[in-house]
Every structure is written in structure tokens, then in C-alpha cells.
Amino acid sequence: MVLIARAIAQETRIIFLDEPTSALDFRNQMGIWDLMRKISEQGIAILACSHDPNHVSWFCDKVVVMNRNGIISQGPPDHVITEDILNDVYQDMCAVRSFDGIRMVLPRSVSARVR
């Protein structure tokens, strides 16, 4: 939070963040992503690296998915956060489902139990 505040105080036009919510509890993760959304709505670009496909799907406007070979897909989250693309990255362990219009990425083993 302090680093984000410092970047805003310096009137930066772009903020680079690497795993901004790692090691945070769920409440603080959502708080940081909500804050980043508000900052971006003020015209500040945010480039954030995240390994959580749900965070990317819920909060990002544009997504770049990479694996060891480089970029494998890019575009809006609903076009990029798909089972085919995620299974290429995570070796066939992901299921993408929609709950009340919200897309969620689940482990395939869990998605089989969800109705």
C-alpha cells in the first residue's frame, strides 16, 4: 500500500506490480485489487503480474498469458482465461465455470463436485 501511495504521490502514469497480493489474506487481496481498479479508473496504467487466474479475470481489462515459451494468448479476460489456454499453462487441471455471471477458475477435481 505504501509503495502504491508513493507512486500516486509522484504522479506516475504507470505502476508496475509483481504479485501485489501474495501472502495476503482474502480480505486484503480484494482490497488491493479494488484499489488498483480505482487507480486505473483515474487514468493510471497498472501492469500487474499475478499467478491467480481469478484475480486476473475479475479485475483486469487486458490479459497476457505466458508460459515457458513466451506469450500464448492476450486480450480481454473472457477471451484469454479459458480452459484451453489455462490447461496449456497448468497441464489440464483447470475448469472455468460461471456462477451468477461471474467466471471462476477451479481445479478440475473441485469442479466435478460443484453443481
C-alpha positions in Angstrom: 0.0 0.0 0.0 2.8 2.4 0.9 4.5 1.8 -2.5 1.3 2.3 -4.4 0.7 5.6 -2.4 4.2 6.7 -3.2 3.7 6.1 -6.9 0.5 8.1 -6.9 2.1 10.9 -4.9 4.9 11.0 -7.6 2.2 11.4 -10.2 3.3 8.4 -12.2 1.3 7.4 -15.3 2.1 3.7 -15.0 2.6 1.4 -12.0 4.4 -2.0 -12.3 3.4 -4.6 -9.6 4.7 -8.1 -9.2 2.3 -10.4 -7.3 0.8 -7.4 -5.4 -1.5 -9.7 -3.3 0.9 -12.6 -2.5 0.9 -13.6 1.2 -2.2 -11.5 2.0 -5.5 -12.9 3.4 -8.5 -12.8 1.2 -9.9 -9.6 2.5 -6.7 -7.7 1.9 -6.3 -9.3 -1.5 -9.7 -8.0 -2.6 -8.9 -4.6 -1.0 -5.7 -4.3 -3.1 -7.4 -5.3 -6.3 -10.3 -2.9 -5.7 -7.8 -0.1 -5.0 -5.9 -0.9 -8.2 -9.2 -0.8 -10.1 -10.0 2.7 -8.7 -6.5 3.9 -9.6 -6.8 2.7 -13.1 -10.1 4.4 -13.5 -8.2 7.7 -12.8 -6.1 7.1 -15.9 -3.1 5.5 -14.3 -2.0 2.3 -16.1 -1.2 -0.7 -14.0 0.8 -3.6 -15.2 0.5 -6.4 -12.6 1.9 -9.9 -12.7 -0.3 -12.5 -11.0 -0.5 -16.3 -10.8 -4.1 -16.2 -9.7 -6.4 -16.5 -12.8 -9.4 -15.5 -10.8 -7.9 -12.2 -9.8 -6.9 -11.5 -13.4 -10.4 -12.5 -14.7 -12.2 -10.4 -12.1 -10.1 -7.2 -12.1 -8.1 -6.8 -15.3 -9.1 -5.2 -18.6 -6.4 -6.8 -20.7 -4.6 -10.0 -20.0 -1.3 -11.5 -21.3 -0.9 -15.3 -20.6 2.6 -16.6 -20.7 4.3 -20.0 -20.3 7.9 -21.1 -20.6 7.8 -20.4 -24.4 6.6 -16.8 -24.0 3.2 -15.3 -24.8 0.5 -17.8 -25.6 -2.6 -15.5 -25.6 -3.6 -11.9 -25.0 -6.8 -9.9 -24.9 -9.8 -9.4 -22.7 -10.1 -11.8 -19.7 -13.2 -13.5 -21.1 -11.3 -14.4 -24.3 -8.0 -15.3 -22.5 -9.0 -17.0 -19.2 -10.3 -20.2 -20.9 -10.0 -23.8 -20.1 -7.9 -24.5 -23.2 -5.4 -21.7 -22.5 -5.2 -22.4 -18.8 -4.8 -26.1 -19.3 -1.9 -25.4 -21.6 -0.2 -23.5 -18.8 -1.3 -25.7 -15.9 -1.3 -29.1 -17.6 -5.0 -30.0 -17.8 -6.0 -29.2 -14.2 -8.4 -26.2 -14.7 -12.1 -25.8 -15.2 -13.7 -22.4 -15.9 -17.3 -22.1 -14.7 -19.8 -19.3 -14.4 -21.7 -18.6 -11.2 -24.4 -15.9 -11.4 -22.5 -14.4 -14.3 -19.1 -14.4 -12.6 -16.4 -16.5 -14.2 -14.4 -18.7 -11.8 -11.4 -20.9 -12.4 -11.5 -24.0 -10.3 -9.3 -27.1 -10.1 -10.9 -29.8 -12.2 -11.1 -32.1 -9.1 -13.2 -29.5 -7.3 -15.4 -28.5 -10.3 -16.6 -32.1 -10.6 -18.2 -31.6 -7.1 -19.8 -28.2 -7.9 -23.4 -28.2 -9.1 
